[in-house]
Amino acid sequence: MNVRKPGSRRPEVGPGGRMALADHLRELRNRLLISIAAIVAGIVVAYILWEPIYDFLRAPYCHIGEDADGDCNLYALGIFDQFQIRLRVSFLGGALLSSPVWIFHIGRFLTPAMHRNERRYALAFMSTGLLLFSAGVTLAYLTVARGLEIFLTIGGSNVVPLVSVQSYLSFVTVLMLAFGFAFQFPLIVMFLNMTGVLSVTRMRSSRRGVYFGLFALSAILVPTTDPFTFLVMALPMCVLYEVCIVLARIREKRASKSTSELDELEARMAAELGLVDVSAGL
């Protein structure tokens, strides 16, 4: 049983990352409190910096929604629309701004119970997941203007769209989150490969089914029905799947080489110790 040092707030971790249940719960509580505090601080910062965040999110609409005076106005149709949308964007911005903090503490809570190799893979997965999420959000932001242009001009020049701030910002945030979460797909594939559930051979033979599933997933996640946004999500995921096949093939080759070298070393040591008669086959 692990004993904490007097006056120490950090629990003592034994061999293999084991600790007492009370220390484990205390560790979870402390990291949750730190993460929640970081999220709240991020929400406050996002609420104060509402104007630049709003201008950033509105920029795609301004490329196609300018009126004769050069303004790109979004309209509040209800009394509480402006307040509600400001709170919603502040919560989203706070979660994104504080993401390095709470992702770090999630990893720090999970890694002590892992072996050294597992810790390395966990940190790599978290870093890659954050990178892929950022790439998906960025790609969605860059394609918002094109999708809006299709829907806001499809009725012709005689139809003037009256876009509310709530519907527009909801559309933009949902699209960005959909792209960000969809781009976590490679992590799932690599995890299944590393655990032995999905081999390279099976990944290759399942290409058609996977591609069909990715296109179907894109059709569900994309909040619009235009083919441009649909393809922008589906095609990169297909490319990422091919990258997963290449990485899985490299990983399996290295694992196979390491296994063969280990078997050869064991056979040589056994022969040197006289456990195996190397001349028996001569």
C-alpha positions in Angstrom: 0.0 0.0 0.0 1.3 3.4 -1.0 1.9 6.0 1.7 1.8 9.7 0.8 4.6 11.9 2.2 3.4 14.4 4.9 2.4 17.7 3.4 2.5 16.4 -0.1 -0.5 16.9 -2.3 0.7 14.7 -5.1 -0.1 11.0 -4.6 2.6 8.5 -4.4 2.6 6.3 -7.5 3.9 2.7 -7.0 5.4 0.3 -9.6 3.3 0.0 -12.7 1.5 3.3 -12.0 -0.6 1.8 -9.1 -1.9 4.0 -6.4 -4.5 3.8 -3.6 -8.1 4.3 -4.6 -8.4 7.5 -2.5 -5.3 8.9 -4.1 -6.7 8.0 -7.5 -10.0 9.8 -6.9 -8.1 12.8 -5.4 -6.0 12.9 -8.5 -9.1 12.8 -10.7 -10.7 15.6 -8.7 -7.7 17.9 -8.9 -7.3 17.5 -12.6 -11.0 18.0 -13.2 -10.9 21.2 -11.2 -7.9 22.5 -13.1 -9.5 21.6 -16.4 -12.8 23.2 -15.5 -11.0 26.4 -14.3 -9.1 26.6 -17.6 -12.4 26.2 -19.5 -14.1 28.9 -17.5 -11.1 31.2 -18.0 -11.3 30.5 -21.7 -15.0 31.3 -21.8 -14.4 34.6 -20.0 -11.6 35.5 -22.5 -13.8 34.5 -25.5 -16.7 36.6 -24.0 -14.5 39.6 -23.7 -13.0 39.1 -27.2 -16.4 38.6 -28.8 -15.9 41.2 -31.5 -12.7 39.8 -33.1 -14.1 36.2 -32.8 -17.4 37.3 -34.4 -15.6 39.1 -37.2 -13.5 36.0 -37.8 -16.6 33.8 -38.1 -18.4 36.3 -40.2 -15.6 36.7 -42.7 -16.7 33.9 -45.1 -20.2 35.4 -45.3 -18.7 38.9 -46.0 -17.1 37.5 -49.2 -20.5 36.9 -50.7 -23.0 38.8 -48.6 -22.0 42.4 -49.0 -24.7 44.9 -49.9 -24.5 48.0 -52.0 -22.8 49.9 -49.2 -20.1 47.3 -48.7 -21.6 46.0 -45.4 -22.3 42.4 -44.6 -24.9 42.5 -41.9 -26.4 39.5 -40.1 -29.8 40.0 -38.5 -31.1 39.3 -35.0 -34.7 38.1 -35.4 -35.5 37.7 -31.6 -34.9 39.8 -28.5 -32.5 37.3 -26.9 -30.8 36.1 -30.1 -27.7 38.3 -29.7 -27.2 37.3 -26.1 -27.7 33.6 -26.8 -25.4 33.5 -29.7 -22.7 35.4 -27.8 -22.9 32.8 -25.0 -22.8 29.9 -27.4 -19.7 31.3 -29.2 -18.1 32.1 -25.9 -18.5 28.5 -24.7 -17.2 27.1 -27.9 -14.3 29.5 -27.9 -13.5 28.8 -24.3 -13.4 25.0 -24.9 -11.1 25.5 -27.9 -8.8 28.0 -26.2 -8.4 25.8 -23.1 -8.1 22.5 -25.1 -4.3 22.2 -24.6 -4.8 22.3 -20.8 -7.7 19.8 -20.4 -6.2 17.5 -23.0 -2.9 17.6 -21.1 -4.6 16.7 -17.8 -6.6 13.9 -19.4 -3.3 12.4 -20.7 -1.6 12.9 -17.3 -4.4 11.1 -15.5 -4.4 8.2 -17.9 -0.7 7.7 -18.6 0.6 6.7 -15.0 -1.3 3.4 -15.3 0.4 2.6 -18.7 3.7 1.1 -19.6 6.4 3.2 -21.1 5.5 2.2 -24.7 1.8 2.8 -24.0 2.5 6.2 -22.7 4.5 7.1 -25.8 1.6 5.9 -28.0 -1.0 7.8 -25.9 0.9 11.1 -26.2 1.3 10.6 -29.9 -2.4 9.8 -30.3 -3.4 12.9 -28.3 -1.1 15.2 -30.3 -2.1 13.7 -33.6 -5.8 14.0 -32.6 -5.4 17.7 -31.8 -3.6 18.3 -35.1 -6.2 16.4 -37.1 -9.0 18.3 -35.4 -7.3 21.6 -36.1 -6.9 20.6 -39.8 -10.5 19.6 -40.1 -11.7 22.9 -38.5 -9.4 24.9 -40.8 -10.6 23.1 -43.9 -14.2 23.7 -42.9 -13.6 27.4 -42.4 -12.0 27.7 -45.8 -14.9 26.0 -47.6 -17.8 27.8 -45.8 -17.8 30.7 -48.3 -18.2 28.3 -51.2 -21.1 26.4 -49.6 -22.9 29.6 -48.6 -22.5 31.1 -52.1 -24.3 28.1 -53.6 -27.3 28.4 -51.2 -27.6 32.1 -51.0 -27.5 32.7 -54.8 -29.4 29.7 -56.0 -32.7 31.6 -56.1 -31.4 34.2 -58.6 -30.7 37.9 -58.3 -34.4 38.7 -57.5 -34.3 36.9 -54.2 -32.5 38.7 -51.3 -31.6 36.4 -48.4 -32.2 37.7 -44.9 -29.7 35.7 -42.8 -30.0 35.7 -39.1 -26.9 35.8 -36.9 -28.1 32.8 -35.0 -28.7 30.6 -38.0 -25.4 31.6 -39.6 -23.2 31.1 -36.6 -24.9 27.8 -35.8 -24.2 26.7 -39.3 -20.6 27.7 -39.2 -19.8 26.2 -35.8 -21.6 22.9 -36.6 -19.8 22.6 -39.9 -16.4 23.2 -38.2 -17.1 20.8 -35.4 -18.3 18.1 -37.9 -15.1 18.4 -39.9 -13.0 18.4 -36.8 -14.5 15.2 -35.4 -14.7 13.5 -38.8 -10.9 13.9 -39.2 -10.4 11.8 -36.1 -11.2 8.8 -38.3 -7.5 7.9 -39.0 -6.9 7.6 -35.2 -9.6 4.9 -35.0 -8.1 3.0 -37.9 -4.6 3.1 -36.5 -5.8 2.1 -33.1 -7.6 -1.0 -34.5 -4.5 -1.9 -36.5 -2.2 -1.6 -33.4 -4.5 -3.7 -31.3 -4.5 -6.4 -34.1 -8.2 -6.0 -35.0 -7.5 -4.6 -38.4 -4.6 -5.9 -40.4 -3.1 -4.3 -43.5 -4.5 -7.1 -45.7 -8.0 -6.5 -44.4 -7.6 -2.7 -44.7 -6.7 -3.1 -48.4 -9.5 -5.6 -49.1 -12.1 -3.3 -47.4 -11.3 -0.2 -49.4 -14.6 -0.1 -51.3 -16.7 -0.6 -48.2 -14.7 2.0 -46.3 -15.0 4.6 -49.1 -18.7 4.0 -49.2 -19.0 4.4 -45.5 -16.9 7.6 -45.5 -19.2 9.1 -48.2 -22.3 8.1 -46.2 -20.8 9.6 -43.0 -20.0 12.8 -44.8 -23.6 13.0 -46.1 -24.8 12.7 -42.5 -22.4 15.1 -40.8 -22.4 17.9 -43.3 -25.3 20.2 -42.4 -25.7 21.3 -46.1 -26.7 19.2 -49.1 -24.4 20.8 -51.6 -22.0 18.4 -53.4 -19.0 20.7 -52.9 -18.9 20.6 -49.1 -19.8 16.9 -49.2 -16.8 16.1 -51.4 -14.5 18.4 -49.4 -15.1 16.2 -46.3 -15.2 12.8 -47.9 -12.2 13.0 -50.3 -9.6 14.0 -47.7 -10.8 11.2 -45.4 -10.3 8.7 -48.2 -6.8 10.1 -48.6 -6.2 9.8 -44.9 -7.3 6.2 -45.0 -4.7 5.4 -47.7 -2.1 7.1 -45.4 -3.2 4.8 -42.6 -2.6 1.8 -44.9 0.9 3.0 -45.6 1.7 3.7 -41.9 0.2 0.3 -40.8 2.3 -1.5 -43.4 5.5 0.2 -42.2 4.5 -0.6 -38.6 3.8 -4.3 -39.3 7.1 -4.7 -41.2 9.1 -3.2 -38.3 7.2 -5.5 -35.9 7.9 -8.5 -38.0 11.6 -7.6 -38.4 11.9 -7.1 -34.6 10.3 -10.5 -34.0 12.6 -12.3 -36.4 15.7 -10.6 -35.0 14.6 -11.6 -31.4 14.0 -15.2 -32.5 17.4 -15.3 -34.1 19.1 -13.9 -31.0 17.3 -16.5 -28.8 18.4 -19.3 -31.1 22.0 -18.1 -31.0 22.1 -17.8 -27.3 20.5 -21.2 -26.9 23.2 -22.7 -29.2 26.0 -21.0 -27.3 24.7 -22.3 -24.0 24.5 -25.8 -25.4 20.7 -26.0 -25.2 20.4 -26.8 -28.9 22.6 -29.1 -30.9 23.4 -26.9 -33.9 25.1 -29.9 -35.6 22.0 -32.0 -35.4 20.8 -31.0 -38.7 24.1 -31.5 -40.5 
